Amino acid sequence: MLGIADYPAFVIAVLVFLAIPGPGNLALISATAQGGVRGGLAATLGVILGDQVLMWAAVAGVAALLAASPTAFSVVQWGGALYLGWLGWQMLRAKPGEAAALQLKPGHFLRQAMLITLLNPKAIVFYMAFFPLFVDPAKHRGLLTFAVMAATIAALTFAYGLVAVLLAHRLGERVRGSPRMSQWLRRVAGVCLIGFGVRLLSR
């Protein structure tokens, strides 16, 4: 299909990677908990926009530049780790009901999720290694093939994000009546964000 080898396998592979626990998934859940369905969908759009930038950067060869320049790679890596750590610390120190009182707008969650996605240099290298697995050299159509792959990833991310947000919102409605449970879940999310930041530096 337009230069993509085994399109169904490509779709399945993308869905599997989307389901792997990571900062992106945590950003969706956290945004939904703080901003409801609108906040969660805004975060989903942020992840999509961040992914699109990384995918096209990989296609343009930025991955090769990062791989050839350990210093540039480390700077972006440290930036991503520190940002995740800062978000985690903010969640750990937040008081019950503080997020609701701030009345955060969807744009806040969009920017936050996009930054979390962009500040992961390994994602660029991943896309550089992932795309060739599903490109048919004999039928490759240049940018059109990559555009179809990018559009497919965006559509699947939106569908996955919609399901994740609706499930998180439904669960959130059940625990919202318990301030203690809400605070506990927020702290767990904060610890996970800090953990992802540490993991980003250690891999």
C-alpha positions in Angstrom: 0.0 0.0 0.0 1.7 3.2 -1.3 5.1 1.7 -0.6 4.3 0.4 2.9 5.2 -3.3 3.3 2.5 -5.3 5.2 0.2 -2.4 6.2 -1.8 -4.4 8.7 1.4 -5.4 10.5 2.4 -1.8 10.6 -1.0 -0.8 12.2 -0.6 -3.6 14.8 2.9 -2.6 15.6 1.9 1.1 16.2 -1.0 0.0 18.5 1.4 -2.2 20.5 3.8 0.7 20.9 1.0 3.1 21.9 -0.1 0.7 24.6 3.4 0.4 26.2 3.3 2.4 29.5 5.3 5.6 29.2 5.3 9.3 29.7 2.8 9.8 26.9 0.2 7.5 28.4 0.7 9.1 31.8 0.3 12.6 30.3 -3.1 11.5 28.9 -4.3 10.1 32.2 -3.0 13.0 34.2 -4.6 15.6 31.9 -7.9 13.7 32.1 -7.8 13.6 35.8 -7.1 17.4 36.0 -9.1 18.7 33.0 -11.7 16.1 32.2 -12.3 14.7 28.7 -11.4 18.1 27.1 -8.1 18.1 29.0 -7.4 14.5 28.0 -8.2 15.1 24.3 -6.0 18.2 24.3 -3.2 16.1 25.7 -3.8 13.6 22.9 -3.5 16.3 20.3 -0.3 17.4 22.0 1.1 13.9 21.8 0.1 13.7 18.1 1.8 17.0 17.3 4.9 16.1 19.1 5.1 12.8 17.3 4.6 14.4 13.9 7.5 16.7 14.6 9.7 13.8 15.7 8.7 11.6 12.8 9.5 14.2 10.1 12.7 15.1 11.9 13.7 11.5 11.7 12.8 11.5 8.0 14.9 14.6 7.5 17.9 12.9 9.1 17.9 14.6 12.5 18.3 11.1 14.0 21.6 10.7 12.2 22.7 14.0 13.5 21.8 13.2 17.1 23.5 9.8 16.8 26.6 11.5 15.5 26.6 14.1 18.2 26.5 12.7 21.7 26.5 16.2 23.2 23.4 17.3 21.3 21.7 14.0 22.2 22.6 14.4 25.9 21.4 18.0 26.1 17.9 17.1 24.8 17.9 14.0 26.9 18.7 15.9 30.1 16.1 18.5 29.2 13.4 15.8 28.8 14.4 14.1 32.1 14.4 17.4 34.0 11.0 18.4 32.6 9.5 15.0 33.6 11.0 15.3 37.0 9.7 18.8 37.5 6.2 17.7 36.5 6.4 14.8 38.9 7.5 17.0 41.7 4.6 19.4 41.0 2.2 16.5 41.3 3.8 15.3 44.5 3.5 18.6 46.2 0.1 19.5 45.0 -2.6 19.8 47.6 -6.0 18.1 47.3 -8.3 20.1 45.0 -5.5 22.4 43.8 -5.7 21.4 40.2 -9.5 22.0 40.1 -9.1 25.4 41.7 -6.6 26.5 39.0 -9.1 25.8 36.3 -6.4 24.8 33.8 -7.3 25.3 30.2 -7.0 22.6 27.4 -4.1 24.5 25.9 -2.1 23.9 29.0 -2.5 20.1 28.6 -1.8 20.2 24.9 1.5 22.1 25.4 2.5 19.9 28.3 1.9 16.6 26.4 3.7 18.0 23.3 6.8 19.0 25.4 6.9 15.6 27.0 6.8 14.0 23.6 9.4 16.3 22.0 11.9 16.1 24.9 12.6 12.5 24.2 15.5 12.3 21.7 15.3 8.5 21.7 11.9 8.7 20.0 13.6 10.3 16.9 16.1 7.5 16.7 13.3 5.0 17.2 11.3 6.3 14.3 14.5 6.3 12.1 14.8 2.6 12.9 11.1 1.8 12.8 10.1 3.2 9.5 12.5 1.2 7.3 11.0 -2.0 8.7 7.8 -1.3 6.9 9.0 0.4 3.7 9.0 -1.6 0.5 12.1 -0.5 -1.5 10.5 -1.6 -4.8 7.3 0.4 -4.3 8.5 3.3 -2.2 7.1 6.6 -3.3 9.3 8.9 -1.3 7.6 11.5 0.9 4.1 10.1 0.0 5.0 6.8 1.7 6.2 8.6 4.8 3.2 10.9 4.8 0.8 7.9 4.8 2.7 6.3 7.6 2.7 9.6 9.6 -1.1 10.0 9.0 -1.8 6.5 10.0 0.2 6.9 13.3 -1.7 10.2 14.0 -5.1 8.5 13.4 -4.3 5.5 15.5 -2.9 7.8 18.3 -6.2 9.8 18.3 -8.3 6.6 18.4 -6.2 5.2 21.2 -6.1 8.4 23.1 -9.9 8.8 22.9 -10.4 5.3 24.4 -7.8 5.9 27.1 -9.3 9.3 28.0 -12.8 8.0 28.2 -11.7 5.1 30.4 -9.6 7.4 32.6 -12.5 9.8 32.9 -14.9 7.1 34.0 -12.5 5.8 36.5 -11.9 9.4 37.7 -15.5 9.9 38.4 -15.5 7.0 40.8 -12.5 8.2 42.8 -13.3 11.9 42.6 -15.6 11.6 45.6 -12.7 10.4 47.7 -10.1 13.2 48.2 -7.7 10.6 49.8 -7.8 8.3 46.8 -7.4 11.3 44.4 -4.3 12.5 46.3 -2.9 9.0 46.4 -3.3 8.5 42.6 -1.7 12.0 42.0 1.3 11.0 44.1 1.6 7.7 42.2 1.5 9.6 38.9 4.2 12.0 40.2 6.5 9.2 41.2 6.0 7.5 37.8 6.9 10.8 36.0 10.1 11.1 38.0 10.8 7.5 37.4 10.4 7.9 33.6 12.8 10.9 33.8 15.4 8.8 35.6 14.9 6.0 33.1 15.4 8.4 30.2 18.9 9.1 31.5 19.8 5.6 32.4 19.1 3.9 29.1 
